[in-house]
């Protein structure tokens, strides 16, 4: 269990101050308050163990799945231990549309949000800006991951805010725009037009019954995961066919390389994997969790090659 302290943060438009050992927060689980739209929202953050650095730390934005919270996601993804090893900050905000025992994201262009629903693209803008200022974060090394609905929200955010994210790693939720209204088996190209190439690493189980690998499922899902990967490869200007290689008995890696600005697009397919987070010790009841790979380890290895 993480100790939780409150950080009272006033957001200003001034440039971030130089980071220093005396100005950065202490290690551990904490709550950061983010003001947006006239309200204040608590955001779960984790500051890695060790001495407070003299330089700014990278940030990993970690978005929860539907009917969940940021605190639940930090626990489910088991990312605190990975952050300690990698020396990065974890920022896990909570969505605002009530759903089940938690909340769901207002993913742009998908479904009909309730009246007055928070603009989550704008909210995530504010979360990142606040984290950079309050946590001694590095604005050039802001990365994103997310599970299920959080992966869909992250994908949509990357389509619209490619200038804020150095790379993304959706888990069980990669999208490349909403399903085309005329043909839901394909992405709508007009709904994802990033301003720059975005490096992508993603993980998905073939046995995922919630967001099916082969497409179908709920109206918000539609097209297959490999088609989402192919679309990002085109957006990133990748040349040549994808290369496929076996990583372990049940895991295959498909990678598009030779992309503009080195923005490769890599998919890990887990043959026996369910709607789960590879490597987590937690069974969420949504199928097999592979321990042949660790999503946390692989995404951090990937992230370290990219910056804005």
C-alpha positions as CSV (number, residue, x, y, z in Angstrom):
1,X,0.0,0.0,0.0
2,X,1.4,3.4,-0.9
3,X,1.4,6.3,1.5
4,X,-0.7,9.1,0.0
5,X,-0.1,12.8,0.5
6,X,-1.8,15.8,-1.1
7,X,0.0,18.2,-3.4
8,X,-1.8,21.5,-3.6
9,X,-0.9,22.7,-7.1
10,X,-1.7,26.1,-8.6
11,X,-1.3,26.0,-12.4
12,X,0.2,29.1,-14.0
13,X,1.3,29.9,-17.5
14,X,4.9,30.5,-16.6
15,X,7.6,28.3,-18.0
16,X,8.7,25.4,-15.8
17,X,11.3,26.3,-13.3
18,X,14.7,24.5,-13.3
19,X,14.4,21.3,-11.4
20,X,16.6,20.7,-8.4
21,X,16.9,18.2,-5.5
22,X,15.2,20.7,-3.1
23,X,12.2,21.3,-5.3
24,X,11.0,17.9,-6.4
25,X,8.5,15.8,-4.5
26,X,9.4,13.0,-2.2
27,X,9.1,9.4,-3.4
28,X,5.9,7.4,-3.0
29,X,2.3,7.4,-3.9
30,X,0.7,10.9,-3.8
31,X,-2.4,12.8,-4.9
32,X,-2.0,15.7,-7.3
33,X,-4.9,18.2,-7.6
34,X,-5.6,19.4,-11.1
35,X,-8.0,22.3,-11.8
36,X,-10.0,22.1,-15.0
37,X,-13.3,23.6,-16.1
38,X,-14.0,25.2,-12.8
39,X,-13.5,22.0,-10.8
40,X,-10.6,20.3,-9.0
41,X,-9.8,16.7,-9.7
42,X,-7.6,14.4,-7.7
43,X,-4.9,12.6,-9.8
44,X,-3.0,9.6,-8.5
45,X,0.8,9.9,-9.0
46,X,3.7,7.8,-8.1
47,X,7.2,9.3,-7.6
48,X,10.0,6.7,-7.9
49,X,12.2,5.7,-5.0
50,X,15.7,7.0,-4.7
51,X,17.3,10.4,-4.3
52,X,15.5,13.4,-5.8
53,X,17.2,14.1,-9.1
54,X,19.0,17.2,-10.3
55,X,17.3,16.9,-13.7
56,X,13.7,16.4,-14.7
57,X,12.2,12.9,-14.7
58,X,10.3,11.3,-17.6
59,X,6.5,11.0,-17.1
60,X,4.4,8.0,-18.0
61,X,0.7,8.9,-18.2
62,X,-1.3,5.7,-17.2
63,X,-5.0,5.7,-18.1
64,X,-7.4,3.2,-16.5
65,X,-10.0,1.1,-18.3
66,X,-13.7,1.7,-18.2
67,X,-15.5,1.4,-14.8
68,X,-12.2,2.0,-13.0
69,X,-10.0,4.7,-11.4
70,X,-6.5,6.0,-11.6
71,X,-5.6,4.4,-8.3
72,X,-7.0,1.1,-9.5
73,X,-4.9,1.3,-12.6
74,X,-1.7,2.0,-10.8
75,X,-2.3,-1.1,-8.8
76,X,-3.5,-3.3,-11.7
77,X,-0.6,-2.4,-14.0
78,X,1.9,-2.9,-11.1
79,X,3.7,0.1,-12.4
80,X,5.1,1.5,-9.2
81,X,7.8,-1.2,-9.1
82,X,8.6,-0.6,-12.7
83,X,8.8,3.2,-12.1
84,X,11.3,2.6,-9.2
85,X,13.5,0.5,-11.5
86,X,13.2,3.0,-14.4
87,X,13.3,6.2,-12.4
88,X,10.1,7.7,-14.0
89,X,7.0,9.4,-12.7
90,X,3.6,7.7,-13.1
91,X,0.6,9.9,-13.5
92,X,-2.8,8.1,-13.3
93,X,-5.8,10.4,-13.7
94,X,-9.4,9.3,-13.3
95,X,-12.1,9.7,-15.9
96,X,-15.3,11.6,-15.1
97,X,-18.2,9.7,-16.6
98,X,-19.7,7.5,-13.9
99,X,-19.7,3.8,-14.9
100,X,-20.1,0.8,-12.7
101,X,-17.8,1.1,-9.7
102,X,-15.7,3.7,-11.3
103,X,-15.6,6.0,-14.3
104,X,-15.2,5.9,-18.1
105,X,-13.3,8.3,-20.5
106,X,-15.0,10.7,-22.8
107,X,-13.3,9.3,-25.9
108,X,-13.8,11.8,-28.8
109,X,-16.1,10.8,-31.6
110,X,-17.3,7.5,-29.9
111,X,-20.7,7.2,-28.4
112,X,-22.8,9.9,-27.0
113,X,-21.4,11.4,-23.7
114,X,-23.9,12.7,-21.2
115,X,-24.6,16.4,-21.1
116,X,-21.9,18.4,-19.5
117,X,-19.3,15.6,-19.8
118,X,-15.8,16.8,-19.2
119,X,-13.6,17.3,-22.3
120,X,-11.0,14.7,-21.6
121,X,-8.6,15.8,-24.3
122,X,-8.5,19.2,-22.6
123,X,-8.3,17.6,-19.2
124,X,-5.3,15.5,-20.2
125,X,-3.6,18.6,-21.5
126,X,-4.0,20.1,-18.1
127,X,-2.8,17.0,-16.3
128,X,0.4,16.9,-18.3
129,X,1.1,20.6,-17.8
130,X,0.5,20.3,-14.1
131,X,2.6,17.2,-13.7
132,X,5.5,18.8,-15.5
133,X,5.4,21.8,-13.2
134,X,4.6,20.1,-9.9
135,X,6.5,16.9,-10.2
136,X,9.7,18.0,-11.9
137,X,8.7,16.2,-15.0
138,X,10.4,16.5,-18.4
139,X,8.1,17.9,-21.1
140,X,10.2,16.3,-23.8
141,X,9.8,12.8,-22.2
142,X,6.1,12.5,-21.6
143,X,4.9,9.0,-22.6
144,X,1.4,7.4,-22.5
145,X,0.0,4.0,-21.7
146,X,-3.5,2.9,-20.9
147,X,-5.6,-0.3,-20.5
148,X,-8.7,-1.1,-22.6
149,X,-10.9,2.1,-22.6
150,X,-7.8,4.0,-21.3
151,X,-5.9,2.7,-24.4
152,X,-8.7,4.0,-26.6
153,X,-8.6,7.4,-24.8
154,X,-4.8,7.5,-25.2
155,X,-5.0,6.6,-28.9
156,X,-7.5,9.4,-29.4
157,X,-5.4,11.8,-27.5
158,X,-2.3,10.9,-29.5
159,X,-4.3,11.6,-32.7
160,X,-5.1,15.1,-31.5
161,X,-2.0,16.0,-29.3
162,X,0.9,14.3,-31.0
163,X,3.0,17.3,-29.8
164,X,2.5,16.3,-26.1
165,X,3.5,12.7,-26.2
166,X,6.9,11.3,-27.2
167,X,5.5,7.7,-27.6
168,X,2.4,5.6,-26.7
169,X,1.9,2.1,-25.4
170,X,-1.8,1.1,-25.4
171,X,-2.6,-2.3,-23.8
172,X,-5.7,-4.1,-25.1
173,X,-6.9,-0.8,-26.6
174,X,-5.0,0.5,-29.6
175,X,-7.1,2.6,-32.0
176,X,-6.2,4.8,-35.0
177,X,-9.4,6.9,-35.0
178,X,-13.0,5.9,-34.5
179,X,-14.6,3.2,-36.6
180,X,-15.7,4.6,-40.0
181,X,-19.4,5.4,-39.8
182,X,-19.9,3.9,-43.3
183,X,-17.8,0.7,-42.6
184,X,-17.0,-0.1,-39.0
185,X,-14.4,-2.7,-40.1
186,X,-12.1,0.1,-41.0
187,X,-10.8,3.3,-39.1
188,X,-12.2,6.6,-40.1
189,X,-9.1,8.4,-41.5
190,X,-10.5,11.9,-40.8
191,X,-10.7,11.1,-37.1
192,X,-6.9,10.6,-36.6
193,X,-4.6,13.2,-38.3
194,X,-1.7,13.6,-35.9
195,X,0.6,16.6,-36.3
196,X,3.8,14.5,-36.2
197,X,4.7,10.8,-36.3
198,X,4.0,9.1,-33.0
199,X,6.0,6.0,-32.0
200,X,3.7,3.2,-30.9
201,X,4.2,-0.1,-29.0
202,X,1.1,-2.1,-28.2
203,X,0.0,-5.4,-26.6
204,X,-3.1,-7.4,-27.3
205,X,-4.4,-10.9,-26.6
206,X,-5.9,-13.1,-29.3
207,X,-8.4,-14.3,-26.7
208,X,-9.6,-10.8,-25.8
209,X,-13.4,-11.0,-25.6
210,X,-13.9,-7.3,-24.7
211,X,-12.0,-5.6,-27.4
212,X,-11.6,-8.5,-29.9
213,X,-8.3,-8.7,-31.8
214,X,-10.1,-9.5,-35.0
215,X,-12.6,-6.6,-34.7
216,X,-16.3,-6.6,-34.1
217,X,-17.6,-6.3,-30.5
218,X,-19.0,-3.1,-29.3
219,X,-19.7,-0.2,-31.7
220,X,-16.8,1.8,-30.3
221,X,-14.4,-1.0,-31.3
222,X,-15.1,-2.2,-34.8
223,X,-11.9,-2.8,-36.7
224,X,-9.1,-5.3,-36.1
225,X,-6.0,-4.5,-34.0
226,X,-3.6,-5.2,-37.0
227,X,-5.5,-2.7,-39.0
228,X,-5.0,-0.1,-36.3
229,X,-1.3,-0.9,-36.4
230,X,-1.2,-0.6,-40.1
231,X,-2.9,2.8,-40.0
232,X,-0.4,4.1,-37.5
233,X,2.4,2.8,-39.7
234,X,1.0,4.8,-42.7
235,X,0.5,7.9,-40.5
236,X,4.2,7.6,-39.4
237,X,5.4,7.2,-43.0
238,X,6.8,3.7,-42.4
239,X,8.4,2.1,-45.5
240,X,8.3,-1.5,-46.4
241,X,6.4,-4.5,-45.0
242,X,6.2,-5.4,-41.3
243,X,8.6,-7.9,-39.9
244,X,7.2,-10.7,-37.8
245,X,9.2,-12.7,-35.2
246,X,8.5,-15.2,-32.4
247,X,9.3,-13.7,-29.0
248,X,8.3,-16.7,-26.9
249,X,6.0,-19.8,-27.3
250,X,2.8,-17.7,-27.2
251,X,4.0,-14.2,-28.1
252,X,4.7,-12.8,-31.6
253,X,6.2,-9.3,-32.4
254,X,5.1,-7.5,-35.6
255,X,7.1,-4.3,-36.3
256,X,7.0,-1.6,-38.8
257,X,10.4,0.1,-39.0
258,X,12.0,2.6,-41.4
259,X,9.5,5.3,-40.3
260,X,9.7,9.1,-40.3
261,X,11.7,10.4,-37.3
262,X,12.2,6.8,-36.2
263,X,8.6,6.5,-35.1
264,X,8.3,2.7,-35.4
265,X,5.0,0.8,-34.7
266,X,5.3,-2.5,-32.9
267,X,2.5,-4.9,-31.9
268,X,3.0,-7.8,-29.4
269,X,0.3,-10.4,-30.0
270,X,-0.3,-12.9,-27.2
271,X,-1.9,-16.1,-28.6
272,X,-3.4,-17.2,-25.3
273,X,-3.8,-13.7,-23.8
274,X,-7.2,-12.4,-22.6
275,X,-8.3,-8.8,-21.9
276,X,-5.3,-8.4,-19.6
277,X,-2.0,-6.6,-18.9
278,X,1.0,-8.7,-19.8
279,X,3.2,-9.4,-16.8
280,X,0.9,-8.1,-14.0
281,X,0.6,-10.4,-11.0
282,X,-3.1,-9.5,-10.7
283,X,-5.9,-11.7,-12.2
284,X,-8.7,-9.4,-13.2
285,X,-11.0,-12.3,-14.3
286,X,-10.8,-11.4,-18.0
287,X,-8.7,-14.3,-19.3
288,X,-5.1,-15.5,-19.2
289,X,-2.4,-13.1,-18.1
290,X,0.9,-13.9,-19.9
291,X,4.1,-13.9,-18.0
292,X,6.2,-14.6,-21.0
293,X,6.6,-10.9,-21.5
294,X,6.2,-7.8,-19.3
295,X,4.4,-4.9,-20.9
296,X,5.9,-2.5,-18.3
297,X,9.5,-3.6,-19.1
298,X,9.0,-3.6,-22.9
299,X,7.3,-0.2,-23.1
300,X,9.9,1.4,-20.9
301,X,12.7,0.0,-23.1
302,X,10.8,1.4,-26.1
303,X,10.1,4.8,-24.5
304,X,13.8,5.4,-23.8
305,X,14.5,5.6,-27.5
306,X,12.0,8.5,-28.1
307,X,11.6,12.1,-27.0
308,X,10.0,15.2,-28.3
